[in-house]
């Protein structure tokens, strides 16, 4: 059984998957909807829930460390989304329009790293809202 797995692994390395230029173009075209439809609502929801959490309890106020940290992290997530993600998606679409698929793939990798940064920031905000450091 192990021999078969190694053989299959070697076969995959000898015959890499075919490049699919149409998939790159389709995904790049979808970035204008995916970013605003997925990332923006998540960021706004986290911001709204955090503000509601502070307003709901007399024990918490906007001067506490955990609230200020959350607001800074939300601002960072919005900055990454509005600045980096939008610019990278536009650059990827321009590369597809020029039929420069290598540049489009490079921009998609950058977009993916930006997406990962936003997910990490949103997870940090959730951690901050649960554990409330400085309280």
C-alpha positions in Angstrom: 0.0 0.0 0.0 2.8 2.4 0.9 4.5 1.6 -2.3 1.5 2.6 -4.3 1.2 5.9 -2.5 4.8 6.7 -3.2 4.4 5.7 -6.9 1.3 8.0 -7.2 3.2 10.8 -5.6 6.1 10.4 -8.0 3.6 10.3 -11.0 2.1 13.6 -9.9 5.5 15.2 -9.8 6.4 13.9 -13.3 3.1 15.1 -14.7 2.2 18.4 -13.0 -1.5 19.6 -13.3 -2.3 21.4 -16.5 -2.4 25.2 -16.3 -5.9 26.5 -16.7 -5.8 30.0 -17.9 -9.6 30.3 -18.0 -9.8 29.4 -14.3 -7.4 32.2 -13.5 -9.5 34.6 -15.5 -12.8 33.4 -14.0 -11.5 33.7 -10.4 -9.9 37.1 -11.0 -13.2 38.3 -12.4 -15.0 37.0 -9.3 -12.7 38.9 -6.9 -14.8 42.1 -7.3 -17.8 40.2 -5.9 -16.0 37.9 -3.5 -14.2 40.5 -1.6 -17.1 42.8 -0.9 -19.5 39.9 -0.4 -17.4 37.9 2.0 -14.8 40.1 3.7 -16.7 43.4 4.1 -19.7 41.9 5.8 -17.5 39.9 8.2 -15.6 43.0 9.2 -18.7 45.1 9.6 -20.4 42.3 11.7 -17.4 42.1 14.0 -17.4 45.8 14.4 -21.1 46.0 15.1 -21.1 43.1 17.6 -18.2 44.7 19.4 -19.8 48.0 19.7 -23.1 46.3 20.8 -21.2 44.3 23.4 -19.7 47.5 24.9 -23.0 49.4 24.8 -25.0 46.5 26.3 -23.1 46.4 29.6 -22.5 49.2 32.1 -19.3 47.4 33.1 -17.6 48.2 29.8 -16.7 51.4 28.1 -14.8 52.6 25.1 -11.8 53.7 27.3 -10.9 50.1 28.2 -7.8 48.5 26.7 -9.6 45.6 25.1 -12.1 47.9 23.3 -9.4 50.2 22.0 -7.4 47.2 20.8 -10.4 45.8 19.0 -11.1 49.1 17.3 -7.5 49.3 16.1 -7.6 45.7 14.8 -10.9 46.5 12.9 -9.3 49.6 11.4 -6.3 47.4 10.3 -8.6 44.8 8.7 -10.5 47.5 6.9 -7.3 49.1 5.7 -6.0 45.8 4.4 -9.3 45.1 2.6 -9.8 48.6 1.1 -6.2 49.2 0.4 -4.3 46.0 -0.4 -7.1 43.7 -1.5 -8.9 46.1 -3.8 -5.6 47.2 -5.4 -4.4 43.6 -5.9 -7.7 42.5 -7.4 -7.6 45.4 -9.9 -4.0 44.5 -10.8 -4.9 40.9 -11.3 -7.8 41.8 -13.6 -5.5 44.2 -15.6 -3.0 41.3 -16.0 -5.8 39.0 -17.2 -6.9 41.7 -19.7 -3.3 41.9 -21.0 -3.2 38.0 -21.2 -0.3 38.1 -18.7 -1.4 35.0 -16.7 1.9 34.8 -14.8 1.3 38.3 -13.4 -2.3 37.4 -12.7 -1.3 34.4 -10.7 1.3 36.5 -8.8 -1.4 39.0 -7.9 -3.8 36.2 -6.8 -1.1 34.9 -4.5 -0.7 38.4 -3.0 -4.5 38.6 -2.7 -4.6 35.3 -0.9 -2.0 36.5 1.6 -4.0 39.6 2.2 -7.1 37.5 2.8 -5.2 35.4 5.3 -4.1 38.6 7.1 -7.7 39.7 7.4 -8.7 36.4 8.7 -6.0 36.5 11.3 -7.0 40.1 12.3 -10.7 39.0 12.7 -9.6 36.0 14.8 -7.5 38.3 17.0 -10.6 40.6 17.4 -12.7 37.7 18.4 -10.0 36.6 20.9 -9.9 40.1 22.2 -13.7 40.3 22.6 -13.8 36.9 24.5 -10.8 37.3 26.8 -10.8 41.1 27.2 -7.1 41.8 28.0 -6.4 44.7 30.3 -9.8 44.2 32.1 
